[in-house]
Each structure stands twice: as structure tokens, then as C-alpha cells.
Amino acid sequence: MKRVYVSITQRGQVTLPAEVRRRWRLKPRDQVIFEISDDQVQVKRPEMTLEETFGSLRPRRPIKDIDKAIREAKEEKVERDRKKLIRQ
């Protein structure tokens, strides 16, 4: 385990070391998580958000009519929900 010491500013701020920012590919305005327990604080990178994953996968087939695709997806969800209700 590597330790890196950082200073706390008068306003209570710390700078994440460049090595951490590079390893986690953090950019300005990105967020990190502070997990606080009784005697420890851990800094963690959040799980990927929907915004980060958007556009990273290509559709299985090209979507020509997006409105039709949305309608079909809604209809499929309604049908799944209907079947769940019937089983209850």
C-alpha cells in the first residue's frame, strides 16, 4: 500500500494527488465518495453513472424510427407488468 500525504487548506480542503486523478481518470467537476466509519475515512470513485455509460454501447440493430422503438419498449414493459400482476 502506498501512502500519500496532503495538506489541508484553511477552508478544510484537500487536493487529490495527481496519481489518484490519473488512475481514476478524474476531471474537474467529477465527484468522489467519502465513506466514513468510526475510525476511518475512505475515498472512493463512484460507480459509473447513466450519463457516463450513455453512448458507450451500440444498439444491437440500427434504430430507424426512435418513436416506434420507444412505443414498443413501453408496450413490452406494460405486458411484463401485467403478467406479474396476474401471477400475484
N, C-alpha and C positions, 0 to 999 in steps of 0.2 A: 504494500500500500504506500502510495506517495502522499506526502503532506505538503501543502502549500499554505503559507501564512499570508494573510491580507490584513490591511489596516481598516479600522472603522473611522469614517469621517465624523465631524461634529454633528452632522444631521443623522447619524446612525446608519449610513450607507456603506456597502462594501462593493468592490468591483470583482466580478467573476474573472479568474485568471484566464489569459488568452488560451491556454491549453484546454481548459474546460469548454470555452466558447467554440474552439475549433472542433474538438471531439464531438460535441453535441450539435454542431452546425447552428449555433445560435446567432441571431441577427438582432440589431436594435429593435426594441418593442416586443421581442419574444418574451415568453414567461417561463419561470421555473417554479417548482413547488418546494416549499419548506415544510418538511414533516417533523413535527415537534413531539417528543416523548418526554418522560420525566427528566432524563439527564443527557439527552442527545438531540441534535438538530441535524437532519439530513437534507441536502439539496438534491432534488431530482428533476429530471426533464419530464414534462407532461407527456402522456400518450398522444399519439397523432390525433389531431382534430379533423373534423369533417372537411374544413377548409383546406387543410394540408393534403388530404388524400384526394380531393376533388381534381379530376383530370389526370390522375396518375394511372388510372386503368382505362383501357379502351373497351367500348361495348363489344359484346360477342358478335353482334351483327350491326351494320350501319343503321342508324335511325333516320328514316326519311321523313316521317311525319311525327314530330315530337308530341303534338297534341293527341294524336291517336295512341301513341305509346303511353302517355300519362293516363288517358281514359282506360286503356286495357289494364294497366297496373292497378288502378283504383278498383276496377271491376274484379280483378283477381283477389285483391285484399278483402273486398266485401264478401266474396264467395268463401274464402278461408275463414273469415269471422263467422259467417252464417253456419258453416259446418261445425265450428267449435261450439256455438250456441246449441245446436241440435244435439251434440254429444253430451251436453251437461244435464 
